[in-house]
Amino acid sequence: MKREAFKMKLIGDVAKDYQRRHAEIWPELVKLLKDAGISDYAIYFDETTNELFAVQKVSGEAGAADLGAEEIVQKWWSYMADIMETNPDDSPVCIPLTEVFYLA
């Protein structure tokens, strides 16, 4: 199992809306993520920079970034596009982070 971390950025004062939307995450999206081997997925918010920090465990070779062709993922991206920095296809701008330390 590998760990992946990345950061994203919100647009404006929308942290509460971002949190609300994730509290109501669609069950079919959760199923897709779990079926893809994604677990221990957490997102943290830095209110001083408006940045999100995400970390997840992934079993196998695929990760969340590899699910972009799935219709439910594209719908989620569109749903979130008004409050996040996005690419032209509405996917969130995700900056991968390199692990430099881990204590098990």
C-alpha positions as CSV (number, residue, x, y, z in Angstrom):
1,M,0.0,0.0,0.0
2,K,1.3,3.5,-0.9
3,R,0.4,6.9,0.5
4,E,-0.2,9.9,-1.7
5,A,-0.4,13.5,-0.7
6,F,-1.4,16.5,-2.8
7,K,-2.6,20.1,-2.4
8,M,-5.4,22.0,-4.0
9,K,-6.7,25.5,-3.5
10,L,-10.1,27.1,-2.8
11,I,-11.4,30.2,-4.5
12,G,-12.5,32.9,-1.9
13,D,-14.3,32.3,1.3
14,V,-15.9,29.0,0.5
15,A,-14.4,26.6,3.1
16,K,-17.7,26.0,4.8
17,D,-19.4,25.2,1.5
18,Y,-16.5,22.9,0.6
19,Q,-16.8,21.1,3.9
20,R,-20.6,20.8,3.5
21,R,-20.4,19.3,0.1
22,H,-17.9,16.7,1.3
23,A,-20.2,15.9,4.3
24,E,-22.8,15.1,1.7
25,I,-20.5,13.2,-0.7
26,W,-22.3,11.0,-3.1
27,P,-22.5,7.3,-2.1
28,E,-21.6,6.2,-5.7
29,L,-18.5,8.3,-5.6
30,V,-17.4,6.8,-2.2
31,K,-18.0,3.3,-3.7
32,L,-15.9,4.1,-6.7
33,L,-13.0,5.4,-4.6
34,K,-13.1,2.3,-2.3
35,D,-13.4,-0.1,-5.2
36,A,-10.3,1.6,-6.7
37,G,-8.4,0.8,-3.5
38,I,-8.4,4.3,-2.0
39,S,-8.7,4.4,1.8
40,D,-7.7,6.6,4.8
41,Y,-8.5,9.6,2.6
42,A,-8.4,12.9,4.5
43,I,-8.4,16.5,3.4
44,Y,-7.2,19.3,5.6
45,F,-7.7,23.1,5.2
46,D,-5.2,25.8,5.8
47,E,-7.2,29.0,6.4
48,T,-4.1,31.3,6.1
49,T,-3.5,30.2,2.5
50,N,-6.9,28.8,1.4
51,E,-5.1,25.6,0.5
52,L,-6.3,22.1,0.9
53,F,-3.9,19.2,1.9
54,A,-5.1,15.7,1.0
55,V,-3.6,12.4,1.9
56,Q,-4.8,8.9,1.0
57,K,-3.7,5.3,1.0
58,V,-3.9,3.5,-2.2
59,S,-3.6,-0.3,-2.8
60,G,-2.5,-1.2,-6.3
61,E,-1.2,1.1,-8.9
62,A,-4.1,3.4,-9.5
63,G,-5.0,6.4,-7.4
64,A,-7.8,9.1,-7.3
65,A,-6.1,10.9,-10.2
66,D,-6.6,7.8,-12.4
67,L,-10.4,7.9,-12.1
68,G,-11.0,11.0,-14.2
69,A,-12.6,9.1,-17.0
70,E,-15.4,7.9,-14.8
71,E,-18.7,9.8,-15.3
72,I,-19.4,10.2,-11.6
73,V,-15.9,11.8,-11.1
74,Q,-16.5,14.2,-13.9
75,K,-19.9,15.2,-12.4
76,W,-18.2,15.7,-9.0
77,W,-15.5,17.9,-10.6
78,S,-18.2,20.0,-12.2
79,Y,-20.1,20.3,-8.9
80,M,-16.9,21.5,-7.2
81,A,-15.5,23.7,-10.0
82,D,-17.1,27.0,-8.8
83,I,-15.2,26.9,-5.5
84,M,-11.8,25.5,-6.4
85,E,-8.9,26.2,-8.8
86,T,-9.5,23.9,-11.7
87,N,-8.1,22.7,-15.0
88,P,-10.0,23.3,-18.3
89,D,-11.8,19.9,-17.8
90,D,-13.0,21.0,-14.3
91,S,-10.6,18.6,-12.5
92,P,-9.1,20.3,-9.5
93,V,-5.6,21.6,-9.9
94,C,-3.7,19.1,-7.8
95,I,0.0,19.5,-6.9
96,P,1.5,16.2,-5.8
97,L,3.7,16.4,-2.7
98,T,6.8,14.3,-2.1
99,E,7.0,12.4,1.2
100,V,10.1,13.3,3.0
101,F,9.4,11.7,6.4
102,Y,7.1,9.0,7.8
103,L,6.9,7.5,11.3
104,A,4.9,4.3,11.5
